[in-house]
Amino acid sequence: MKVLIVDDEYGIREVIKEYCLNEGYEVEEAEDGLEALQVLEKDKNIDIIILDIMMPKMDGYTALENIRKQYKIPVIMLSARADEYDKLQSFNLGVDDYVTKPFSPKELLARIKAVLSRNKVDSDEYTYKTLKIDYLGHTISIDGKEIKVTPKEYELLCFFVQNKGIALSRETLLSKIWGYDFFGDDRTVDSHIKMLRNSLGEYRDLIVTVRSMGYKYEEK
């Protein structure tokens, strides 16, 4: 796997690079959006892009627009700005995830793995002990027996599995599962998590509550 790190701050690139190399990823670097596009033109083996927003010559938004016109490479946006507008703008332009500075390198690495996992096309199912998600059949089963879940419960479990070990805020779950135009609140997420846990029965504890934040999926 090869990661393209695009940030005008050398120190940030070095930190991300070190963690990626330790994980066995190859790394390419760019100081701005324009240089990033030049790297993509020369190297057709980039698997994921870490893209800063505020950069000279060409900012992250402009770079992302150009990337989406030519490539289907997943992108994680990196920004010192946590405003809702910036997040909305990023997701509207097709970003796969959004990480706010300052960030934990370990969490960023976990998000890189999660995004890469979501973009894999070689797996038709997920299995944990006797729990199985059939992505092609759009079903969940335990001990070989299909369990009845609502479409949103199915989407929630799939999203949790794709982001194993990552703490997901209620805001993130609302935006990813219901969409930014959904008119709801945290109680919507909590009620669906409760239903999903009930549906999972013996596997209900795989969905862990993260106090004052949201939830995460942890294989025991």
N, C-alpha and C positions, 0 to 999 in steps of 0.2 A: 504494500500500500504506500502511496506517495501523497504527502501533504504539502500544499502551497500555503505559506504563511505570508500574509500581506499586511504590513504595518510599518509606519514611518519611524517607530521607536525601536532602535537596535536592541535595547535591553529586553523588551517584551518578546521580540522575535527569538532572541537567544534562549529565553526561559521556555517558550513553547517548543522550540527546536530540540532542546535537551530532553524534555519529557517525551517527545515524539520519537526521537532516536532511541531512547531507552526502551520504548515499546516495540522497536523493530521497524518503525516506519521510515521511509526515505523522505527527505525534506528538500523543498525548493523555497526560495525567499524572494520577496519583492518589497520595495520601499513605498510604492504607491500603486494606484489602480492601473495607470498606464503601463508600468513595468510588469504588473501581473498579467495583463493581456498579452504582452510580448512573450512572457514565459509560457503561457497557454498555447500560443501560436507555435512555439518551438517544441514543447513537450506535450505529447498527446496521452501521457500516462498519469496525469494528475487525478487522484481519486476523491479528494476533498479540499476545499479552500477555507482558510481562516481569514476573514476579511475585516479590517478596521474601517470605520466610517470616515473619521476626520483625518484626511491625508492631503498632502500637496499634489499639484499637477492634475490628479484625478481622484476624487473622493470615492468612498466605498459605494455609495448609491449609484453613481454614474458607472462605476466598474461593474456592479452587479447587473445593471440594465444591459450592458454590453455582453456580459458573460451569458446571461439568459437567452440572448438572441442567437448564440452560437453553440452553447454547451449545456449538457444536462448534469454537470458536476454539482454535487451537493455543496452548499455554502453555509458556514456558521459566521454570523455577523458579530464583530467584537466592537464594543463601544463604551466610552466613558459616560455616555448619556443614557439615563434610565427613563426618559420621558416616554409616555405612552405613544406620542406621535412618532417617535423614532422607531419604536417597535412595530407599530402599524405599518409605517412606510416600508420597513424591511420585509415584513411578511407579505405585504402587497406586491413587492417586487420579486417574491419567490424565494426568500431565504429559508433555510431548513431549521435553523435555530438561532437564538440571540443570547449572547452572553455579555453581561455588564462588567466593566472594569471598576475597581480592582476585582480580579477573579482568582479562584483557586486553580492552579495548573492541573491538579488531580481531577477536579470536576470538569474542566475543559476537556481533558483526555477522555473522561467517561462519556462526555457528550459527543466527542468525535467518534468513539466506538459505537454509540447509539445511532448516530446519523448514518454511519457506514452500514450498520446492521439493517436499518430501515430500507436502505437502498439496494440491498442484496436481492437478487432475483432467483437465486439457486436453491432457496428453501421454501418448500410448500407447506411446512408444518412446524409447530413448536411442541416439544414434549418435555414435561417435567414429571418424573415418576409416572403416575397413571393419569395425569392431567394432559390433555392434548388440544391444541388449536389447529384446526384444518383451515388454512388460509384460502385454499381453492374452494372448499365446500362451505366456507363461512360458518363453521360450527365449532362448538366447544364440547369436549366429552371428558368424562371421568370414569375410569374402570371400563372403558369401551362403550359407555352409555352416554348418548347425547344429552346435555343439560339445556333446558330452555332459558334463553336470556333475551333481553331486548336488544335492538340494534345498538343502542348507546352503551349497554353493558359490554357487548362484544368489542366495540371500538375502544372502550376504556381498557379492557384487559389487553388487547393487542398493543395499545400505546404503552401500557405499563411494561409489558414484556420487551418491547423495542427499546425501552429506556431503563433496563434493569439496574438497580442500585442508585439511580439518580432521584433526588428529592424533587418532586414536581409540585409547584404551587397550584392552588385552586385556580388562579388566574390563567396559568399555562394550560391547565386541563380544559377550562372553559373555552379558551381561544382555539385549541387544537381539536377538541371533540365537538363543540357546539358552534364554533366560529365567532369571529369578532363582532358580527352583527347580531349575536344572540342577546336577547333582553332577559338576563337572569342574574343570579348572585351565587355566593358560595354555597347556599343551602341546596342548590340544584346539584352541585358536585357531590356534596355529602350524602344526599338521599340516594343518588345513583351508586355511590361507593357502598352504601349499606346494602342495597339490593344485590350488587355484584358479589359482595362477601357472602350473603345468604345463598346465592346461587352456587358459589364455589364450595360450600360445605366444609369438608375437612381441609381444604386449601385456602380458607378465608384469611389465614394469618400471613399469606404471602404478600398481602397488601397491608403495609405498615403505615400507621399514622405518624406524620412528622409534626410535632407540636408547634403550633402557631404558624404553620407554613402550608402543609398539604399532605401528600402521601408519596410513598415509593414502593416499588416491587422488589422483594428480596427472596431469593431462593434459599431455603433453610439447609 
